[in-house]
Amino acid sequence: MSTPFGFDLAHLRIEPACVLAPMEGITDRSFRTLIRGLGGCGLTVTEFVSSEAMSRHVAKAWRMAELSPDEHPVSIQIYGRNPDRMADSARYCQELGADIVDINLGCPSKTVTSGCAGSALMREPALAQQIFRAVKSAITIPMTVKMRLGWDRGCMNSPEVAHIAQEEGASMVTVHGRTRMDFYKGSADWSAVGEVKRRLSVPVLVNGDILTIEDAERALEQSGCDGVMVGRGTMRDPWVLRAIADHKMGRPPYVPTLDERRDVLLRYFDLIREDADADDRRALGKLKKVSGYFTRGLAYGARLREMVYRSTESEAVYAAVHEYFDLLQSHGLREGFSRVFTEPSQPYQPQDSRRLDRAMEPDAEA
């Protein structure tokens, strides 16, 4: 019999308590479909959507908020600093079929914070409170909030802002264990997230640097949180949420075979091309980025990243992936993805490998 690992969020049951984090340029409908299909994901969250763009009916913003019919429970994350615009966007999200509306107080990117939104709102608790109140009054579905520990080490006010969110009707809070000024430097401080958990009565998720089952266990132990939100870890290992869920629910963690890893990557390629709607150039750019982060840490990954990066059409990317996995199998690497996979002692390294890897790095987590 499996052990329960979940929590109630208003009228929703989130189980397992493993949530896919919103990531800029990553958690589009294709990626969410992929992760949900692999199992172990109790909730998906869209990449963040601008409330200004959505309330002005900008087509791109509405595309970013599109959901699949069978994608439930799902949350649409919005960001902005105008309470009325945020309320309008939240209402639209509910009309689009979202089960939850999430408010972004966590994105550290300059594009967002320069407009005094995202994690910049950690410096303006009074304005954040107005936004919470406006959004909650506009919808009947649950409202949640994602935030960082604070703006910087001198402004570690997540317990206070989280408590304000709860008092204004938030059903859940997620905290990334870094400040905005930390960006992604150093290590996430999971114990500091525990200060938020001790302050609130609603569920709290811990986020940041959760790449493995062991990371999830330590994050939960140090924070005392109700569940985990995983972002970049799902790009290194798309099965990590399933593995964490299996472990927490008393089942042997699922380990995919190398063939499964190849097939899932190619299936994701198909989803990307479908969403690109015959725009091969746009699809090609996404395929290149996907290939980079899905093979990070695998033997001979640099070789594939170079071949993909230099491809000029989508079919060449498919061919490179087939060639790459054939290479792994020829070297006897037939098991699934594993952290023990490392580059060979004399790995193939093009002269500009660092530049290639940087070009394929994932965008910021929201």
TIDREN-263758 format. One record per residue (C-alpha): residue number from 1; x, y, z. Coordinates in steps of 0.2 Angstrom, whole numbers, always signed. Layout:
N
+-----+-------+-------+-------+
: seq :    xx :    yy :    zz :
+-----+-------+-------+-------+
: NUM :     X :     Y :     Z :
...
+-----+-------+-------+-------+
END
This chain:
366
+-----+-------+-------+-------+
: seq :    xx :    yy :    zz :
+-----+-------+-------+-------+
:   1 :    +0 :    +0 :    +0 :
:   2 :    +7 :   +17 :    -5 :
:   3 :   +10 :   +31 :    +8 :
:   4 :    +0 :   +47 :    +5 :
:   5 :   +10 :   +62 :    -1 :
:   6 :    -1 :   +76 :    -4 :
:   7 :   -11 :   +91 :    +3 :
:   8 :   -28 :  +100 :    +1 :
:   9 :   -28 :  +116 :    -8 :
:  10 :   -45 :  +124 :    -5 :
:  11 :   -57 :  +111 :   -14 :
:  12 :   -43 :  +103 :   -24 :
:  13 :   -32 :   +88 :   -19 :
:  14 :   -14 :   +90 :   -25 :
:  15 :    -7 :   +72 :   -24 :
:  16 :    +7 :   +68 :   -26 :
:  17 :   +14 :   +84 :   -18 :
:  18 :   +27 :   +86 :   -33 :
:  19 :   +23 :  +102 :   -43 :
:  20 :   +31 :  +108 :   -59 :
:  21 :   +38 :  +125 :   -57 :
:  22 :   +34 :  +139 :   -69 :
:  23 :   +49 :  +143 :   -80 :
:  24 :   +51 :  +157 :   -93 :
:  25 :   +52 :  +150 :  -111 :
:  26 :   +51 :  +132 :  -104 :
:  27 :   +34 :  +127 :   -96 :
:  28 :   +23 :  +130 :  -112 :
:  29 :    +9 :  +118 :  -116 :
:  30 :   +21 :  +105 :  -124 :
:  31 :   +33 :  +104 :  -109 :
:  32 :   +19 :  +103 :   -97 :
:  33 :   +10 :   +89 :  -107 :
:  34 :   +27 :   +79 :  -108 :
:  35 :   +30 :   +80 :   -89 :
:  36 :   +12 :   +76 :   -84 :
:  37 :   +12 :   +61 :   -96 :
:  38 :   +28 :   +54 :   -87 :
:  39 :   +19 :   +53 :   -70 :
:  40 :   +22 :   +59 :   -53 :
:  41 :   +16 :   +77 :   -56 :
:  42 :    +2 :   +83 :   -45 :
:  43 :    +1 :  +101 :   -52 :
:  44 :    +8 :  +110 :   -67 :
:  45 :   +10 :  +129 :   -68 :
:  46 :   +12 :  +139 :   -84 :
:  47 :   +26 :  +150 :   -88 :
:  48 :   +22 :  +168 :   -81 :
:  49 :   +10 :  +179 :   -91 :
:  50 :   +11 :  +198 :   -91 :
:  51 :    -5 :  +205 :   -84 :
:  52 :    -3 :  +221 :   -94 :
:  53 :    -2 :  +211 :  -110 :
:  54 :   -16 :  +199 :  -106 :
:  55 :   -28 :  +213 :  -100 :
:  56 :   -24 :  +222 :  -116 :
:  57 :   -27 :  +206 :  -126 :
:  58 :   -10 :  +204 :  -133 :
:  59 :   -11 :  +188 :  -143 :
:  60 :    +6 :  +181 :  -137 :
:  61 :    +0 :  +182 :  -119 :
:  62 :   -16 :  +173 :  -122 :
:  63 :    -6 :  +159 :  -131 :
:  64 :    +5 :  +157 :  -116 :
:  65 :   -10 :  +154 :  -105 :
:  66 :   -18 :  +141 :  -117 :
:  67 :   -21 :  +125 :  -108 :
:  68 :   -24 :  +107 :  -114 :
:  69 :   -42 :  +100 :  -111 :
:  70 :   -35 :   +86 :  -100 :
:  71 :   -22 :   +96 :   -90 :
:  72 :   -29 :   +97 :   -73 :
:  73 :   -26 :  +102 :   -60 :
:  74 :   -16 :  +117 :   -68 :
:  75 :   -11 :  +134 :   -62 :
:  76 :    -9 :  +150 :   -73 :
:  77 :    +4 :  +161 :   -66 :
:  78 :    +3 :  +180 :   -69 :
:  79 :   +14 :  +195 :   -65 :
:  80 :   +12 :  +214 :   -64 :
:  81 :   +11 :  +228 :   -52 :
:  82 :    -6 :  +236 :   -56 :
:  83 :   -20 :  +228 :   -45 :
:  84 :   -34 :  +231 :   -57 :
:  85 :   -24 :  +223 :   -72 :
:  86 :   -19 :  +209 :   -61 :
:  87 :   -38 :  +206 :   -56 :
:  88 :   -43 :  +207 :   -74 :
:  89 :   -30 :  +194 :   -79 :
:  90 :   -35 :  +183 :   -65 :
:  91 :   -53 :  +183 :   -71 :
:  92 :   -47 :  +179 :   -88 :
:  93 :   -37 :  +164 :   -82 :
:  94 :   -52 :  +157 :   -73 :
:  95 :   -62 :  +159 :   -89 :
:  96 :   -49 :  +149 :   -98 :
:  97 :   -51 :  +135 :   -87 :
:  98 :   -37 :  +137 :   -74 :
:  99 :   -40 :  +128 :   -58 :
: 100 :   -28 :  +140 :   -49 :
: 101 :   -21 :  +157 :   -52 :
: 102 :    -3 :  +160 :   -45 :
: 103 :    +4 :  +177 :   -42 :
: 104 :   +23 :  +179 :   -46 :
: 105 :   +33 :  +188 :   -33 :
: 106 :   +48 :  +177 :   -37 :
: 107 :   +55 :  +180 :   -54 :
: 108 :   +72 :  +188 :   -53 :
: 109 :   +75 :  +193 :   -71 :
: 110 :   +79 :  +211 :   -75 :
: 111 :   +65 :  +212 :   -88 :
: 112 :   +52 :  +209 :   -75 :
: 113 :   +60 :  +217 :   -60 :
: 114 :   +64 :  +233 :   -70 :
: 115 :   +45 :  +236 :   -71 :
: 116 :   +44 :  +233 :   -52 :
: 117 :   +35 :  +217 :   -53 :
: 118 :   +40 :  +199 :   -49 :
: 119 :   +52 :  +198 :   -35 :
: 120 :   +53 :  +217 :   -34 :
: 121 :   +36 :  +217 :   -25 :
: 122 :   +45 :  +209 :   -10 :
: 123 :   +51 :  +227 :    -7 :
: 124 :   +33 :  +233 :    -8 :
: 125 :   +22 :  +223 :    +4 :
: 126 :    +8 :  +236 :    +4 :
: 127 :    +7 :  +235 :   -15 :
: 128 :    +8 :  +216 :   -14 :
: 129 :    -6 :  +216 :    -2 :
: 130 :   -17 :  +227 :   -14 :
: 131 :   -13 :  +214 :   -28 :
: 132 :   -18 :  +199 :   -17 :
: 133 :   -34 :  +207 :   -12 :
: 134 :   -39 :  +213 :   -30 :
: 135 :   -35 :  +196 :   -37 :
: 136 :   -44 :  +186 :   -24 :
: 137 :   -60 :  +197 :   -26 :
: 138 :   -60 :  +194 :   -44 :
: 139 :   -60 :  +174 :   -44 :
: 140 :   -69 :  +160 :   -36 :
: 141 :   -54 :  +147 :   -39 :
: 142 :   -39 :  +146 :   -27 :
: 143 :   -26 :  +160 :   -27 :
: 144 :    -8 :  +155 :   -23 :
: 145 :    +8 :  +165 :   -22 :
: 146 :   +26 :  +161 :   -27 :
: 147 :   +40 :  +171 :   -19 :
: 148 :   +58 :  +172 :   -15 :
: 149 :   +66 :  +174 :    +3 :
: 150 :   +66 :  +192 :    +0 :
: 151 :   +75 :  +205 :   -11 :
: 152 :   +92 :  +204 :    -4 :
: 153 :  +100 :  +197 :   +12 :
: 154 :   +95 :  +214 :   +21 :
: 155 :   +77 :  +211 :   +16 :
: 156 :   +73 :  +193 :   +21 :
: 157 :   +54 :  +197 :   +23 :
: 158 :   +46 :  +181 :   +15 :
: 159 :   +37 :  +176 :   +32 :
: 160 :   +29 :  +193 :   +33 :
: 161 :   +24 :  +194 :   +15 :
: 162 :   +18 :  +176 :   +15 :
: 163 :    +7 :  +179 :   +30 :
: 164 :    +0 :  +194 :   +21 :
: 165 :    -4 :  +183 :    +6 :
: 166 :   -13 :  +170 :   +18 :
: 167 :   -23 :  +184 :   +27 :
: 168 :   -29 :  +190 :   +10 :
: 169 :   -35 :  +173 :    +4 :
: 170 :   -20 :  +164 :    -3 :
: 171 :   -23 :  +145 :    -2 :
: 172 :    -4 :  +140 :    -4 :
: 173 :   +13 :  +149 :    -4 :
: 174 :   +29 :  +143 :   -13 :
: 175 :   +46 :  +149 :    -8 :
: 176 :   +62 :  +148 :   -18 :
: 177 :   +76 :  +147 :    -5 :
: 178 :   +86 :  +162 :   -12 :
: 179 :   +84 :  +181 :   -13 :
: 180 :   +82 :  +191 :   -29 :
: 181 :   +99 :  +197 :   -28 :
: 182 :  +106 :  +179 :   -26 :
: 183 :   +98 :  +175 :   -43 :
: 184 :  +104 :  +157 :   -44 :
: 185 :  +121 :  +159 :   -36 :
: 186 :  +126 :  +148 :   -21 :
: 187 :  +114 :  +136 :   -14 :
: 188 :   +95 :  +137 :   -10 :
: 189 :   +92 :  +140 :    +9 :
: 190 :   +79 :  +127 :   +13 :
: 191 :   +79 :  +130 :   +31 :
: 192 :   +75 :  +148 :   +29 :
: 193 :   +59 :  +142 :   +19 :
: 194 :   +55 :  +134 :   +35 :
: 195 :   +52 :  +151 :   +43 :
: 196 :   +38 :  +153 :   +31 :
: 197 :   +31 :  +136 :   +34 :
: 198 :   +30 :  +139 :   +53 :
: 199 :   +21 :  +156 :   +51 :
: 200 :    +7 :  +150 :   +40 :
: 201 :    -7 :  +138 :   +41 :
: 202 :   -10 :  +135 :   +23 :
: 203 :    +1 :  +123 :   +13 :
: 204 :   +19 :  +129 :    +9 :
: 205 :   +30 :  +122 :    -5 :
: 206 :   +49 :  +122 :    -5 :
: 207 :   +58 :  +127 :   -21 :
: 208 :   +76 :  +128 :   -27 :
: 209 :   +90 :  +116 :   -31 :
: 210 :   +79 :  +101 :   -30 :
: 211 :   +87 :   +89 :   -43 :
: 212 :   +86 :   +72 :   -36 :
: 213 :   +76 :   +62 :   -23 :
: 214 :   +90 :   +65 :   -10 :
: 215 :   +88 :   +84 :   -13 :
: 216 :   +69 :   +83 :   -11 :
: 217 :   +71 :   +73 :    +5 :
: 218 :   +83 :   +86 :   +13 :
: 219 :   +73 :  +101 :    +7 :
: 220 :   +57 :   +94 :   +15 :
: 221 :   +67 :   +89 :   +31 :
: 222 :   +75 :  +106 :   +33 :
: 223 :   +60 :  +116 :   +28 :
: 224 :   +45 :  +106 :   +35 :
: 225 :   +36 :  +110 :   +20 :
: 226 :   +21 :  +101 :   +13 :
: 227 :   +28 :   +97 :    -4 :
: 228 :   +41 :  +102 :   -17 :
: 229 :   +41 :  +112 :   -33 :
: 230 :   +54 :  +107 :   -46 :
: 231 :   +60 :  +117 :   -60 :
: 232 :   +77 :  +115 :   -68 :
: 233 :   +78 :   +98 :   -61 :
: 234 :   +64 :   +92 :   -73 :
: 235 :   +75 :   +98 :   -88 :
: 236 :   +90 :   +87 :   -83 :
: 237 :   +79 :   +73 :   -79 :
: 238 :   +60 :   +73 :   -84 :
: 239 :   +57 :   +58 :   -73 :
: 240 :   +63 :   +67 :   -57 :
: 241 :   +45 :   +71 :   -51 :
: 242 :   +40 :   +53 :   -53 :
: 243 :   +55 :   +47 :   -44 :
: 244 :   +52 :   +59 :   -30 :
: 245 :   +34 :   +54 :   -29 :
: 246 :   +38 :   +35 :   -30 :
: 247 :   +50 :   +37 :   -16 :
: 248 :   +39 :   +47 :    -4 :
: 249 :   +24 :   +35 :    -7 :
: 250 :   +34 :   +20 :    -3 :
: 251 :   +37 :   +13 :   -21 :
: 252 :   +53 :    +9 :   -29 :
: 253 :   +58 :   +25 :   -39 :
: 254 :   +55 :   +23 :   -58 :
: 255 :   +71 :   +23 :   -69 :
: 256 :   +68 :   +25 :   -87 :
: 257 :   +78 :   +15 :  -100 :
: 258 :   +90 :   +24 :  -112 :
: 259 :   +77 :   +19 :  -126 :
: 260 :   +63 :   +27 :  -116 :
: 261 :   +74 :   +43 :  -114 :
: 262 :   +77 :   +44 :  -132 :
: 263 :   +58 :   +41 :  -137 :
: 264 :   +52 :   +54 :  -124 :
: 265 :   +64 :   +67 :  -131 :
: 266 :   +58 :   +63 :  -149 :
: 267 :   +40 :   +64 :  -143 :
: 268 :   +43 :   +81 :  -135 :
: 269 :   +51 :   +86 :  -152 :
: 270 :   +34 :   +82 :  -160 :
: 271 :   +24 :   +92 :  -148 :
: 272 :   +35 :  +107 :  -150 :
: 273 :   +33 :  +106 :  -169 :
: 274 :   +14 :  +104 :  -167 :
: 275 :   +14 :  +119 :  -156 :
: 276 :   +25 :  +129 :  -168 :
: 277 :   +11 :  +127 :  -181 :
: 278 :   +23 :  +123 :  -196 :
: 279 :   +35 :  +137 :  -191 :
: 280 :   +51 :  +127 :  -193 :
: 281 :   +62 :  +141 :  -188 :
: 282 :   +54 :  +144 :  -172 :
: 283 :   +53 :  +125 :  -169 :
: 284 :   +71 :  +123 :  -173 :
: 285 :   +76 :  +136 :  -159 :
: 286 :   +66 :  +127 :  -146 :
: 287 :   +73 :  +110 :  -152 :
: 288 :   +91 :  +116 :  -150 :
: 289 :   +88 :  +122 :  -132 :
: 290 :   +78 :  +106 :  -127 :
: 291 :   +92 :   +95 :  -133 :
: 292 :  +105 :  +104 :  -123 :
: 293 :   +97 :  +103 :  -106 :
: 294 :   +90 :   +86 :  -109 :
: 295 :  +107 :   +79 :  -111 :
: 296 :  +117 :   +88 :   -98 :
: 297 :  +127 :   +76 :   -88 :
: 298 :  +126 :   +62 :  -100 :
: 299 :  +141 :   +54 :  -108 :
: 300 :  +146 :   +63 :  -124 :
: 301 :  +133 :   +76 :  -122 :
: 302 :  +144 :   +90 :  -128 :
: 303 :  +145 :   +81 :  -145 :
: 304 :  +126 :   +81 :  -147 :
: 305 :  +125 :   +99 :  -141 :
: 306 :  +137 :  +104 :  -155 :
: 307 :  +128 :   +94 :  -169 :
: 308 :  +112 :  +101 :  -163 :
: 309 :  +118 :  +119 :  -162 :
: 310 :  +124 :  +119 :  -179 :
: 311 :  +109 :  +111 :  -187 :
: 312 :   +99 :  +122 :  -199 :
: 313 :   +83 :  +112 :  -200 :
: 314 :   +73 :  +101 :  -188 :
: 315 :   +75 :   +85 :  -197 :
: 316 :   +94 :   +87 :  -194 :
: 317 :   +91 :   +88 :  -175 :
: 318 :   +81 :   +72 :  -175 :
: 319 :   +95 :   +63 :  -184 :
: 320 :  +108 :   +70 :  -172 :
: 321 :   +98 :   +63 :  -157 :
: 322 :   +96 :   +46 :  -165 :
: 323 :  +115 :   +46 :  -169 :
: 324 :  +119 :   +51 :  -151 :
: 325 :  +109 :   +37 :  -142 :
: 326 :  +116 :   +25 :  -154 :
: 327 :  +133 :   +30 :  -148 :
: 328 :  +128 :   +28 :  -130 :
: 329 :  +122 :   +11 :  -133 :
: 330 :  +138 :    +6 :  -143 :
: 331 :  +147 :   +10 :  -127 :
: 332 :  +136 :    -1 :  -117 :
: 333 :  +126 :   +13 :  -108 :
: 334 :  +109 :    +5 :  -109 :
: 335 :  +102 :    +9 :   -92 :
: 336 :   +91 :   +24 :   -89 :
: 337 :   +96 :   +42 :   -85 :
: 338 :  +108 :   +42 :   -70 :
: 339 :  +119 :   +55 :   -61 :
: 340 :  +133 :   +43 :   -63 :
: 341 :  +133 :   +46 :   -81 :
: 342 :  +148 :   +58 :   -84 :
: 343 :  +159 :   +63 :   -99 :
: 344 :  +172 :   +50 :  -104 :
: 345 :  +190 :   +53 :   -98 :
: 346 :  +194 :   +61 :  -114 :
: 347 :  +177 :   +68 :  -119 :
: 348 :  +174 :   +76 :  -136 :
: 349 :  +175 :   +95 :  -133 :
: 350 :  +174 :  +108 :  -147 :
: 351 :  +184 :  +123 :  -145 :
: 352 :  +169 :  +134 :  -142 :
: 353 :  +160 :  +121 :  -131 :
: 354 :  +157 :  +133 :  -117 :
: 355 :  +149 :  +146 :  -129 :
: 356 :  +138 :  +132 :  -136 :
: 357 :  +132 :  +126 :  -118 :
: 358 :  +128 :  +144 :  -113 :
: 359 :  +118 :  +146 :  -129 :
: 360 :  +107 :  +131 :  -123 :
: 361 :  +106 :  +136 :  -105 :
: 362 :   +87 :  +136 :   -99 :
: 363 :   +79 :  +153 :   -95 :
: 364 :   +75 :  +159 :   -78 :
: 365 :   +63 :  +150 :   -66 :
: 366 :   +49 :  +162 :   -62 :
+-----+-------+-------+-------+
END
